[in-house]
C-alpha cells in the first residue's frame, strides 16, 4: 500500500509540476497582452480600439515600424499625453509589446449609432465668436499637417507667417474639409476620429469617432453633412456637421453580398450626393444627401436603395462596373469618374449621368488619379496624373479620353498641383533615389522647365498654392523638415518655415472653390 501511495503521490506531483510549467509558459506567451492591459488599456481601450489615445491595431499603425513603436513605448511622444514607460518596461518588453500591437484583432467589433453618439466630446472652453480673432484674409489661410507630432499649423496666406498651431487627432489622413464660409475645418484621423475646429476662434469645437479605421471624409457642398469612408467596419457613416451627431450608416456590401471597404468618398454638388470608391467589389455608389434625390431619368443599372430608417434622407444609387477601381478622379463637370484599375494598369471612365463605363484609359504604371489636375491646353481641357510605378506623367484629353502625352520624370510621383493663375504644373517624385525632386512643367509646352531640390537627399512632396496662386508651398518631409515657399512665377525660393515632418498643405480658398 505504501508503494501505491508513493506512486500516486509522485504522479500527482508530476501533474502539478507539468501544470506549473504550462502556466509559466502561458504567462510568458501572454506577457505583452498583460503589459498592454496594465499600461495601455486605460487610454487605448481594452480591445486596442482607442479611447482618448488612438487605436493600436495594424490598420492604424501600418506607417510606423516596430522599432519606432518600441521607442515610443519606452520614451513617450513629445507634445502628446503619451507617457514614457522605460522605468516599467525593459527594451525587450517594449519590443514584444510593439509586436503584439502589430498583430490583427481576432474579431473587429461593430461601430454603430450608439458607439458613435457616445464617442462625441466637446471643448468645454470653446466660446463662439462673431468675427475672426485675427486680421488676416479668412479665405487665404493655409493649413499644414505635421504628421509625426499630430499637429496642424495655420499660415497667413498673405504674409506667410505662422498664425497658430493646434493638436490634431492621431495620424491625420485625407485632406481636411472646410465649411463653405471657411470658418470651420473638419479633420479626420486614420482611426476614424473627426475633429471640428473653429478657425475664427482658433479653438477646437469637438470631435466624434465615425469608424475604427477610416480613409477620408467628404463634406456636403452646403456644409451640412460629413461622410466618413471606413475600412473597419465596412461602412459609410454620415454625421451632422453642425453638432457632430449621428445621421446614418450605410453597410457596404456588393450585390452578391460581398462586404467591401470604402477606399474614398467624394462630394458631387450638382446632384447633392457623395460618390464612393469601393475597394472590394466592382461597383460605384452614390449616396444622396439632398432633399430631392433624382429618382427618375437614369438608365441601365440604377436603383435607389437604403435601410428604412435612412432611405428618405440618404438613399443610395448602385452603379455596376466591369472591374474594381481603386483610385478616383471626379472631373470638373462632376459627370465623369476616372478610376484606376485595382491591378494597377490602366483605368476606366464612368459616366455618372447614364451610370455606365464609357471609355478605357491607357494609363500603365498605376496612375495616382486622386492627385490629378486639369487645365486648358491649346484650347482643349486636359487631365494629368502622376504614376506610382512609372517615371512619367500622363496627359489625357478630357473629351476623347485618349492619352495625348507622356512626360518623362526622374521617378514615380505622388502629389501634383496647379493653379488657375499659374502657367505651371508642379509634381513631386517622392519615391526612389530621386525622392528629393520636384518638377515644374509648362502647361502649354508640356516640358519640364525647372527641377527643384529643396533639400538634397530629403523626401520632398505635396505642393500647394496660396489662394491667389502667387506662391507655391513644398514640404520637406523629414523630422527636421520645413515648408519651402517659392515664388510661383520666378520659381525662386522666397522663405522657409522649419517644421517637424510637414506634409499635407491646404489653402481654404483653393479647396472651397473646387
URTA-V278090 format. One record per residue. RES is the residue in one small letter. SS is DSSP state (alpha for helix, beta for strand, coil for the rest). PHI is phi in whole degrees, -180 to 180 (999 if undefined). NEAR is the number of other C-alpha atoms within 10 Angstrom. Layout:
<<RES,SS,PHI,NEAR> <RES,SS,PHI,NEAR>>
//
This chain:
<<x,coil,999,6> <x,alpha,-62,7> <x,alpha,-64,8> <x,alpha,-62,9> <x,alpha,-61,10> <x,alpha,-65,11> <x,alpha,-64,12> <x,alpha,-62,12> <x,alpha,-64,12> <x,alpha,-63,12> <x,alpha,-64,12> <x,alpha,-64,12> <x,alpha,-64,12> <x,alpha,-65,12> <x,alpha,-63,12> <x,alpha,-64,12> <x,alpha,-64,12> <x,alpha,-63,12> <x,alpha,-64,12> <x,alpha,-63,12> <x,alpha,-62,12> <x,alpha,-62,12> <x,alpha,-62,12> <x,alpha,-62,12> <x,alpha,-64,12> <x,alpha,-63,11> <x,alpha,-64,13> <x,alpha,-65,12> <x,alpha,-68,12> <x,coil,-97,13> <x,alpha,-56,16> <x,alpha,-61,20> <x,alpha,-65,18> <x,alpha,-64,15> <x,alpha,-62,17> <x,alpha,-60,21> <x,alpha,-64,16> <x,alpha,-76,11> <x,alpha,-109,15> <x,alpha,-114,19> <x,alpha,-61,20> <x,alpha,-59,15> <x,alpha,-99,17> <x,alpha,-108,19> <x,coil,88,18> <x,coil,-61,15> <x,coil,-101,16> <x,coil,69,20> <x,coil,-99,21> <x,coil,90,19> <x,coil,-132,15> <x,coil,-88,12> <x,coil,-97,19> <x,coil,-72,23> <x,coil,-65,24> <x,coil,-111,24> <x,coil,-132,21> <x,alpha,-54,16> <x,alpha,-63,18> <x,alpha,-103,21> <x,alpha,-109,18> <x,coil,-69,10> <x,coil,-93,9> <x,coil,-118,12> <x,coil,-76,12> <x,alpha,-55,19> <x,alpha,-59,13> <x,alpha,-69,12> <x,alpha,-62,20> <x,alpha,-61,20> <x,alpha,-64,18> <x,alpha,-67,18> <x,alpha,-59,24> <x,alpha,-76,21> <x,alpha,-110,15> <x,coil,76,17> <x,coil,-132,15> <x,coil,-62,12> <x,coil,63,10> <x,coil,-136,13> <x,coil,-88,11> <x,coil,-74,15> <x,coil,-84,14> <x,coil,-94,16> <x,coil,-120,17> <x,coil,-64,16> <x,coil,-79,8> <x,coil,-103,11> <x,coil,-125,16> <x,coil,-81,12> <x,alpha,-55,14> <x,alpha,-70,10> <x,alpha,-59,18> <x,alpha,-64,24> <x,alpha,-64,20> <x,alpha,-68,18> <x,alpha,-65,22> <x,alpha,-62,23> <x,alpha,-64,16> <x,alpha,-62,19> <x,alpha,-67,20> <x,coil,-87,19> <x,coil,-85,12> <x,coil,-66,12> <x,coil,-70,14> <x,coil,-64,6> <x,coil,-144,7> <x,coil,-93,12> <x,coil,-69,12> <x,coil,-73,13> <x,coil,-136,18> <x,coil,-111,16> <x,alpha,-54,16> <x,alpha,-62,9> <x,alpha,-68,15> <x,alpha,-62,19> <x,alpha,-61,17> <x,alpha,-69,12> <x,alpha,-81,16> <x,coil,-63,19> <x,beta,-133,14> <x,beta,-131,15> <x,coil,-78,11> <x,coil,-66,9> <x,coil,-91,9> <x,coil,-67,15> <x,coil,-124,13> <x,coil,-71,11> <x,coil,-114,11> <x,coil,-97,8> <x,coil,-156,10> <x,coil,-58,15> <x,coil,-86,11> <x,coil,-135,13> <x,coil,-106,8> <x,coil,-76,15> <x,coil,-70,13> <x,coil,-67,18> <x,coil,-99,20> <x,coil,-121,21> <x,beta,-85,25> <x,beta,-124,26> <x,beta,-97,22> <x,beta,-121,24> <x,beta,-93,28> <x,beta,-94,26> <x,coil,-69,21> <x,coil,-71,18> <x,coil,-102,20> <x,coil,56,20> <x,beta,-132,21> <x,beta,-123,22> <x,beta,-101,19> <x,beta,-110,22> <x,beta,-107,23> <x,beta,-74,22> <x,coil,-71,26> <x,coil,-89,16> <x,coil,-90,9> <x,coil,58,19> <x,coil,-108,11> <x,beta,-73,16> <x,beta,-95,16> <x,beta,-163,13> <x,beta,-147,15> <x,beta,-140,14> <x,beta,-76,15> <x,coil,-113,24> <x,coil,-63,23> <x,coil,-63,22> <x,coil,55,23> <x,beta,-57,26> <x,coil,-139,20> <x,coil,83,17> <x,coil,-71,17> <x,coil,-60,26> <x,beta,-119,24> <x,beta,-109,25> <x,coil,-64,19> <x,coil,-55,20> <x,coil,-88,13> <x,coil,78,20> <x,coil,-77,18> <x,beta,-108,23> <x,beta,-122,19> <x,beta,-116,21> <x,beta,-123,24> <x,beta,-113,30> <x,beta,-103,28> <x,coil,-60,25> <x,coil,-98,30> <x,coil,89,31> <x,beta,-78,27> <x,beta,-115,29> <x,beta,-102,23> <x,beta,-109,26> <x,beta,-127,22> <x,beta,-92,20> <x,coil,-73,21> <x,coil,-68,17> <x,coil,-89,19> <x,coil,55,21> <x,beta,-142,17> <x,beta,-72,22> <x,beta,-88,22> <x,beta,175,19> <x,beta,-154,23> <x,beta,-147,24> <x,beta,-102,28> <x,coil,-94,36> <x,coil,-169,28> <x,coil,-99,26> <x,beta,-144,25> <x,beta,-124,32> <x,beta,-104,23> <x,beta,-168,27> <x,beta,-125,29> <x,beta,-131,26> <x,beta,-114,27> <x,coil,-59,23> <x,coil,-62,19> <x,coil,-90,12> <x,coil,77,17> <x,coil,-95,15> <x,beta,-128,20> <x,beta,-114,26> <x,beta,-106,29> <x,beta,-112,28> <x,beta,-87,30> <x,beta,-117,28> <x,beta,-87,26> <x,beta,-130,22> <x,coil,-70,22> <x,coil,-79,23> <x,beta,-143,25> <x,beta,-115,27> <x,beta,-101,24> <x,beta,-115,25> <x,beta,-122,25> <x,beta,-78,16> <x,coil,-72,20> <x,coil,-71,11> <x,coil,-123,15> <x,coil,62,25> <x,coil,-80,20> <x,beta,-67,23> <x,beta,-118,18> <x,beta,-168,20> <x,beta,-132,22> <x,beta,-106,17> <x,beta,-77,16> <x,coil,-95,23> <x,beta,-149,17> <x,coil,-69,18> <x,coil,-61,12> <x,coil,-90,7> <x,coil,75,9> <x,coil,-78,10> <x,beta,-67,18> <x,coil,-141,23> <x,coil,-77,24> <x,beta,-103,27> <x,beta,-83,20> <x,beta,-171,26> <x,beta,-134,25> <x,beta,-130,21> <x,beta,-98,23> <x,beta,-119,23> <x,alpha,-57,15> <x,alpha,-58,10> <x,alpha,-102,18> <x,coil,51,19> <x,beta,-148,23> <x,beta,-109,23> <x,beta,-105,23> <x,beta,-110,23> <x,beta,-93,26> <x,beta,-102,27> <x,coil,-85,20> <x,coil,-122,20> <x,coil,-135,24> <x,coil,-81,19> <x,beta,-145,21> <x,beta,-118,23> <x,beta,-112,20> <x,beta,-125,24> <x,beta,-111,28> <x,beta,-92,25> <x,coil,-109,24> <x,coil,-75,18> <x,coil,-82,10> <x,coil,-131,11> <x,coil,-64,19> <x,coil,-77,13> <x,coil,-73,11> <x,coil,-124,9> <x,coil,94,8> <x,coil,-108,13> <x,coil,-121,11> <x,coil,64,10> <x,coil,-83,13> <x,coil,-128,18> <x,coil,-144,15> <x,beta,-98,17> <x,beta,-131,15> <x,coil,154,18> <x,coil,-55,14> <x,coil,-52,8> <x,coil,-73,10> <x,coil,-126,15> <x,coil,-63,14> <x,coil,-72,16> <x,coil,-88,17> <x,coil,-131,26> <x,coil,-70,22> <x,beta,-123,24> <x,beta,-114,22> <x,beta,-114,19> <x,beta,-113,21> <x,beta,-83,20> <x,coil,-126,18> <x,coil,-66,11> <x,coil,-147,17> <x,coil,-70,22> <x,beta,-111,26> <x,beta,-97,24> <x,beta,-141,24> <x,beta,-116,28> <x,beta,-132,21> <x,beta,-97,21> <x,coil,-69,16> <x,coil,-69,16> <x,coil,-85,10> <x,coil,63,16> <x,coil,-102,16> <x,beta,-127,21> <x,beta,-111,23> <x,beta,-101,25> <x,beta,-123,26> <x,beta,-87,28> <x,beta,-64,21> <x,coil,-61,17> <x,coil,-73,14> <x,coil,103,19> <x,coil,-113,15> <x,coil,81,18> <x,beta,-177,27> <x,beta,-146,24> <x,beta,-112,21> <x,beta,-110,23> <x,beta,-83,17> <x,coil,-74,19> <x,coil,-70,13> <x,coil,-96,16> <x,coil,74,21> <x,beta,-155,20> <x,beta,-74,18> <x,beta,-121,13> <x,beta,-162,15> <x,beta,-92,16> <x,beta,-113,18> <x,coil,-90,16> <x,coil,-133,27> <x,coil,-70,19> <x,coil,88,18> <x,coil,54,22> <x,beta,-63,32> <x,coil,-98,27> <x,alpha,-64,27> <x,alpha,-61,20> <x,alpha,-106,20> <x,coil,-67,24> <x,beta,-132,22> <x,beta,-133,22> <x,beta,-165,20> <x,beta,-97,14> <x,beta,-119,15> <x,coil,52,10> <x,coil,85,7> <x,beta,-129,10> <x,beta,-76,14> <x,beta,-130,21> <x,beta,-128,24> <x,beta,-120,26> <x,beta,-141,27> <x,beta,-78,33> <x,beta,-127,24> <x,coil,-84,22> <x,coil,-130,17> <x,coil,-148,18> <x,coil,-88,18> <x,beta,-161,23> <x,beta,-120,26> <x,beta,-103,20> <x,beta,-115,24> <x,beta,-116,22> <x,beta,-68,18> <x,coil,-78,19> <x,coil,-110,10> <x,coil,-93,10> <x,coil,67,19> <x,coil,-91,16> <x,beta,-76,17> <x,beta,-89,13> <x,beta,-159,14> <x,beta,-125,17> <x,beta,-101,15> <x,beta,-71,14> <x,coil,-125,21> <x,coil,-88,20> <x,coil,165,23> <x,coil,-61,27> <x,coil,-114,31> <x,coil,-125,22> <x,coil,-120,25> <x,beta,-138,26> <x,beta,-154,21> <x,beta,-145,24> <x,coil,-142,22> <x,coil,-60,12> <x,coil,-94,13> <x,coil,-108,17> <x,coil,-83,15> <x,beta,-123,23> <x,beta,-110,21> <x,beta,-115,27> <x,beta,-145,28> <x,beta,-88,31> <x,coil,-101,29> <x,coil,72,24> <x,coil,-117,20> <x,coil,84,12> <x,coil,-66,13> <x,coil,-105,20> <x,coil,-66,21> <x,coil,-93,22> <x,coil,-99,27> <x,beta,-127,27> <x,beta,-96,22> <x,beta,-114,23> <x,beta,-119,20> <x,beta,-72,16> <x,coil,-66,19> <x,coil,-96,12> <x,coil,-79,10> <x,coil,59,17> <x,coil,-110,14> <x,beta,-72,17> <x,beta,-99,13> <x,beta,-156,13> <x,beta,-116,17> <x,beta,-103,17> <x,coil,-130,17> <x,coil,-59,22> <x,coil,-149,14> <x,coil,-52,13> <x,coil,88,12> <x,coil,-98,20> <x,coil,-64,24> <x,beta,-127,31> <x,beta,-173,29> <x,beta,56,26> <x,beta,-95,25> <x,beta,-142,26> <x,beta,-103,29> <x,coil,-69,27> <x,coil,-58,24> <x,coil,-91,15> <x,coil,78,17> <x,coil,-72,17> <x,beta,-124,24> <x,beta,-116,25> <x,beta,-109,26> <x,beta,-125,27> <x,beta,-98,29> <x,beta,-96,26> <x,coil,-89,24> <x,coil,-136,18> <x,coil,-59,15> <x,coil,-103,12> <x,beta,-86,22> <x,beta,-167,25> <x,beta,-99,26> <x,beta,-100,20> <x,beta,-108,24> <x,beta,-112,20> <x,beta,-69,16> <x,coil,-72,24> <x,coil,-100,14> <x,coil,-84,10> <x,coil,67,17> <x,coil,-95,12> <x,beta,-67,16> <x,beta,-100,15> <x,beta,-165,14> <x,beta,-129,17> <x,beta,-117,13> <x,beta,-61,15> <x,beta,-151,20> <x,coil,-93,20> <x,coil,47,22> <x,beta,-76,30> <x,beta,-137,23> <x,beta,-67,24> <x,beta,-133,26> <x,beta,-140,26> <x,beta,-90,24> <x,alpha,-59,27> <x,alpha,-59,23> <x,alpha,-62,20> <x,alpha,-75,17> <x,alpha,-69,15> <x,alpha,-72,8> <x,coil,-65,6>>
//
